[in-house]
Amino acid sequence: MTASPTLRLDVAPDDLFGLHNLPYGVYSLPGRAPRVGTRYGEHVVDLATLLGDEVFTGPSLNPFMAQGHDRWVQVRSAIAAALRGEVPREAVHSAAEVTLHLPFDVADYVDFYASEHHAANLGRLFRPDNPEPLMPNWKHLPVGYHGRAASVVVSGTDIVRPAGQRKGPNDPAPVFGPSVRLDIEAELGFVVGTGNALGEPVAAGRAERHLFGVVLFNDWSARDIQAWEYVPLGPNLGKSFASTVSPWVVPLLALTEARVRTPVQEPEVLPYLALDVPWGLDIDLEVEWNGEVVSRPPYSAMYWSPAQMLAHLTVNGAPTRTGDLFASGTVSGPAKDQRGAFIELTWGGAEPVTVAGERRTFLEDGDEVVLRATAPGPGGTRIGFGEARGRVLPARHGGEV
């Protein structure tokens, strides 16, 4: 007796990867080339086979994202309709048996600094004698810097401890060697599906037509290298060595129920940043350090919204392209257990935290950090983002430690 060529997938309505989510990713089977799929419960479903669409046969989401917002809406509806019925057996794979890859080709990458709580905490740490923790420009524009797209890696990629120059406050001269204050930054990343032409900014109210989806983002940070290099032009080697993203891109279309108003923005923003209803996202992050959850940062507390970040990124006429990625900066809330970076959580190393029975400040070789997140979905469901996982390997470059 031969097996039926189709089957019906049994996924609970409240599964984190149910019909209300349907994230996009790139997967492969042993000996086969990567292809685009969606996560449905504990299954990865091949979209080219499910929909009969060759745009999903390649190793990247970029060709599909470039088709634009109306096409994203159409395909999302088609996936949901197909999964409600019988699906081709050959399209279905166990999530545990596939390899997940970087889901899109990162064209460019910008990191913002959108959390008032994070920015204020770092201001108090770095400028303790200044009564105003925020810099004068902070509430007028989303501060950001350009990062290195080539060092964005998918979850599960090991992170080699970076080396560079550093200089302590009492050191007579800088030294070279592996970072001794290696940190993480728990963030969200926003994927640009369709870009804007040179000289034609994206209006804040049109941003969601350009934004395809959301990933978890860990911007690994070498705080000692960063502290020595960042004045006056900003981070470079302290940030550019690696950033980890989750393999599943949750469509912005799936996050309608997660929309919330941003915190009150005072003073009033300039017109190009203004929205009739400034929207953020109610996404709860979780930071796990060596198997223990040490922080739960709330994205709903972020001061600057994704739409405002994209509007600011392009307001000078800078173009964006399909696959561009911009990150939110560290997500931190008002409470200590909501801080999304270890420099904050341990107050610059002065207040160690207990991790798996050990007193810890910054990352040691062999440490593993995992970011996870969920958001509200329709009818009381939750939407899952998967995880962004990375383990620290020893430095490969010699030098004085």
C-alpha positions in Angstrom: 0.0 0.0 0.0 1.5 3.3 -1.0 1.5 6.4 1.2 -0.9 9.2 0.2 0.9 12.0 -1.7 -0.8 14.5 0.6 -1.4 14.9 4.3 -3.1 17.2 6.8 -0.9 18.9 9.3 -2.2 18.9 12.9 -1.0 22.1 14.6 -2.7 23.5 17.7 -4.4 26.9 17.1 -2.3 28.4 20.0 1.1 27.1 18.8 3.8 29.8 18.7 4.2 28.9 15.0 0.6 28.5 14.1 -1.4 30.0 11.2 -1.3 33.4 12.9 2.5 33.5 12.5 3.9 31.8 9.4 7.4 33.2 9.4 9.8 32.8 6.5 13.2 31.1 6.6 15.7 29.3 4.5 16.4 25.6 5.2 18.2 22.6 3.7 18.1 18.9 3.9 21.3 16.8 3.8 22.9 16.8 0.4 20.3 19.3 -1.0 20.5 23.0 -1.8 18.9 25.6 0.5 15.3 26.7 -0.2 12.7 29.0 1.3 10.2 27.5 3.8 7.8 28.5 6.5 7.6 27.2 10.1 4.3 25.6 10.9 4.2 24.0 14.4 7.1 21.5 14.4 7.2 21.3 10.6 9.1 23.2 8.0 7.0 23.5 4.9 8.7 24.1 1.5 7.0 27.0 -0.1 7.9 26.3 -3.7 6.2 22.9 -3.4 3.3 24.2 -1.4 2.5 27.1 -3.7 4.1 26.1 -7.0 6.1 29.3 -7.1 9.7 29.2 -8.3 10.6 32.4 -6.4 11.0 30.2 -3.3 13.4 27.7 -4.9 16.5 29.8 -4.2 18.7 30.2 -1.0 17.4 33.6 0.0 14.2 35.5 0.7 15.5 38.6 -1.3 13.8 37.7 -4.6 10.4 37.3 -2.9 10.8 40.4 -0.7 11.6 42.5 -3.8 8.2 41.7 -5.2 6.6 44.3 -2.8 4.0 44.7 -0.1 0.9 43.7 -2.1 2.6 40.4 -3.1 3.6 39.8 0.6 -0.1 40.1 1.5 -1.2 37.8 -1.3 1.4 35.1 -0.5 0.7 35.1 3.2 -3.0 34.6 2.5 -2.2 31.8 0.1 0.1 30.0 2.6 -2.6 30.1 5.3 -5.3 28.8 2.9 -3.0 25.9 1.7 -2.1 24.8 5.2 -5.8 24.6 6.2 -6.2 21.8 3.7 -4.2 18.8 2.4 -0.6 19.6 1.6 1.9 17.7 -0.5 3.8 15.2 1.6 7.0 16.1 -0.1 6.7 19.7 1.1 6.8 18.8 4.8 9.9 18.2 6.9 10.5 17.9 10.6 11.9 21.1 12.0 14.4 19.0 14.0 15.8 17.5 10.9 16.6 20.5 8.7 19.5 23.0 8.8 18.5 26.6 9.0 20.5 29.3 7.1 20.8 33.1 7.1 17.3 33.8 5.7 18.2 36.8 3.5 21.2 38.4 1.9 22.1 41.4 4.1 22.6 44.3 1.8 23.5 46.9 4.4 23.2 47.2 8.2 22.5 50.1 10.6 22.2 49.8 14.3 20.2 52.3 16.3 20.1 53.4 20.0 16.3 53.5 20.5 15.8 52.6 24.1 15.7 55.6 26.5 16.4 53.3 29.5 19.5 51.8 27.9 20.8 55.2 26.7 20.2 56.7 30.1 21.9 53.8 32.0 25.0 54.0 29.8 25.0 57.8 30.2 25.1 57.3 34.0 27.8 54.7 33.7 30.0 56.7 31.3 29.3 60.2 32.6 28.5 59.9 36.3 29.2 63.5 37.0 26.7 64.8 34.4 23.2 65.3 35.8 21.7 64.7 32.4 22.3 61.1 31.3 21.1 61.6 27.7 23.1 63.5 25.1 21.3 66.7 23.8 20.3 65.2 20.5 18.9 61.9 21.8 15.2 62.9 22.1 15.3 64.7 18.7 16.4 61.9 16.4 17.0 58.2 16.5 20.8 57.9 17.0 22.5 55.2 14.9 25.7 54.1 13.2 26.5 52.0 10.2 27.7 48.4 11.0 29.2 45.7 8.9 26.7 43.6 6.9 29.2 40.8 6.2 29.5 39.9 9.9 25.7 39.2 10.4 25.4 35.5 11.0 22.6 33.1 11.7 21.7 31.6 15.0 24.0 28.7 16.1 27.1 30.3 14.6 30.0 30.3 17.1 31.4 33.7 17.9 35.2 34.1 18.1 36.3 36.5 20.8 37.5 39.6 19.0 40.9 41.2 19.5 41.8 44.9 19.2 43.2 47.9 21.0 42.0 48.8 24.5 43.2 51.2 27.2 42.1 51.3 30.8 41.8 54.6 32.6 45.1 54.0 34.4 47.0 52.5 31.5 49.8 54.7 30.2 49.3 53.5 26.6 46.9 51.2 24.7 47.6 47.5 24.5 46.5 44.9 21.9 44.8 41.7 22.7 41.5 39.8 23.0 38.6 41.7 24.5 38.2 41.1 28.2 34.8 42.8 28.4 32.8 40.9 25.8 29.1 41.7 26.0 25.7 41.1 24.2 23.0 43.4 23.1 19.4 42.0 23.0 17.7 43.7 20.1 15.2 43.4 17.3 16.2 43.6 13.7 13.9 45.0 10.9 14.3 43.7 7.4 13.7 46.0 4.5 11.7 44.3 1.8 11.6 47.0 -0.8 14.0 50.0 -0.7 13.9 53.6 -1.8 15.7 55.3 -4.6 18.6 57.7 -4.0 17.3 61.1 -3.0 13.8 59.9 -2.3 13.3 59.4 1.5 10.7 57.0 3.0 8.0 58.9 4.9 7.4 57.6 8.4 3.7 56.9 7.5 4.8 54.8 4.5 7.5 52.8 6.4 5.4 49.6 6.8 5.0 49.3 3.0 8.8 48.9 2.9 9.3 46.8 6.1 9.0 43.0 5.4 9.6 41.5 8.8 11.3 41.2 12.2 14.2 39.0 13.5 15.9 38.6 16.9 19.2 40.4 16.9 22.2 40.0 19.2 24.8 42.7 18.6 27.8 41.2 20.3 29.9 44.0 21.7 33.5 44.3 22.9 33.1 47.0 25.5 36.8 47.6 26.2 37.7 47.9 22.4 34.6 50.1 22.0 35.4 52.4 24.9 38.9 53.3 23.5 37.9 53.7 19.8 34.4 55.3 19.8 35.3 58.9 20.5 34.9 61.0 18.4 33.5 59.0 15.4 31.7 56.1 17.1 31.9 52.3 17.3 33.9 50.3 14.8 35.9 47.2 15.8 34.1 46.9 19.1 30.9 46.0 17.1 31.8 44.9 13.6 33.1 41.3 14.4 29.7 39.6 14.7 25.9 40.1 15.1 23.6 37.1 15.4 20.1 36.9 13.9 17.3 34.4 14.3 16.6 32.2 11.3 12.9 32.9 11.1 11.7 36.3 9.8 8.3 37.1 11.4 6.3 39.1 8.9 5.3 42.6 10.0 1.9 41.5 8.7 1.7 39.0 11.5 2.2 41.6 14.2 -1.0 43.6 14.0 -2.1 42.5 17.5 1.3 43.4 18.9 1.1 47.1 17.9 1.1 49.5 20.8 1.7 53.3 21.1 5.3 54.4 21.8 6.0 56.2 25.0 5.2 59.9 24.9 7.8 61.6 22.9 8.7 65.0 24.5 9.7 67.4 23.0 7.6 67.1 20.0 9.4 65.4 17.1 10.1 67.2 13.8 7.5 66.7 11.1 9.4 64.0 9.1 9.4 61.8 12.3 5.7 62.4 13.2 3.0 59.8 12.9 -0.7 60.2 13.4 -0.4 57.2 15.8 3.2 56.5 16.8 3.4 52.7 16.9 5.8 50.4 18.6 5.6 46.6 19.2 4.6 44.7 22.3 7.3 42.0 22.1 8.7 40.3 25.2 12.4 39.3 24.9 14.2 36.8 27.0 18.0 36.6 27.5 19.4 33.2 28.5 23.0 33.0 29.7 24.5 29.5 30.1 21.0 28.0 30.4 19.7 30.6 32.9 17.3 33.4 32.1 18.9 36.6 33.4 16.8 39.3 31.8 13.4 39.9 30.2 13.6 43.1 28.2 10.2 44.6 26.9 10.3 46.0 23.4 7.2 48.0 24.2 9.3 50.4 26.3 11.4 51.6 23.2 11.2 55.3 22.7 11.8 55.4 18.9 9.6 53.3 16.6 10.7 51.2 13.6 8.9 53.6 11.2 10.8 56.5 12.7 14.1 54.7 12.4 13.5 54.0 8.7 12.4 57.6 8.1 15.5 59.0 9.8 17.8 56.5 8.0 16.5 57.8 4.6 15.6 61.5 5.3 18.9 62.8 3.9 18.3 60.9 0.6 20.2 57.8 1.5 18.8 54.8 -0.5 17.9 51.4 1.0 17.7 48.1 -0.8 16.0 44.7 -0.5 17.7 42.9 2.3 18.8 46.0 4.2 18.7 45.4 8.0 18.4 48.0 10.7 18.5 47.0 14.4 16.8 48.7 17.3 19.8 49.0 19.7 19.7 47.3 23.1 16.2 46.7 24.4 16.0 47.7 28.1 13.1 48.4 30.4 13.0 50.4 33.7 13.7 47.4 36.0 17.1 45.9 36.6 15.9 42.5 35.3 14.8 44.1 32.1 18.3 45.3 31.0 19.3 43.9 27.6 23.1 44.2 27.9 25.4 42.8 30.6 27.2 46.1 31.0 23.9 47.4 32.3 22.9 44.3 34.1 26.2 44.2 36.1 26.6 48.0 36.2 29.8 48.0 34.3 31.0 44.9 36.2 30.6 46.5 39.6 27.5 44.4 40.5 28.1 40.8 39.3 25.1 38.5 38.7 24.8 34.9 39.6 24.7 32.7 36.5 24.5 28.9 37.0 25.9 29.3 40.5 28.8 31.5 39.5 29.3 35.3 40.0 29.7 36.8 36.5 30.1 40.1 34.8 31.2 39.8 31.1 31.3 36.8 28.8 33.9 34.1 29.2 35.1 31.6 26.6 32.6 28.7 26.3 29.6 30.9 27.4 26.4 30.5 25.4 23.8 33.2 25.0 20.3 32.6 23.6 17.7 35.3 22.8 14.0 34.4 22.5 10.9 36.4 22.2 7.1 36.2 21.8 4.4 38.7 20.9 0.6 38.8 21.1 -1.3 37.2 18.3 -5.1 37.1 17.5 -7.5 35.6 19.9 -5.1 35.4 22.8 -2.4 33.5 21.0 1.3 34.2 21.0 3.7 34.5 18.1 7.2 33.0 18.4 10.4 34.3 16.9 12.6 31.3 17.5 16.0 32.0 18.9 19.3 33.7 18.3 21.9 31.5 19.8 25.7 32.0 20.0 28.6 30.5 21.9 31.9 32.3 22.6 35.1 30.7 21.3 38.6 31.7 22.3 40.3 34.5 20.4 42.4 33.3 17.4 44.6 36.4 17.3 47.5 36.6 19.7 48.6 39.6 21.7 48.8 40.8 25.2 45.8 39.9 27.3 
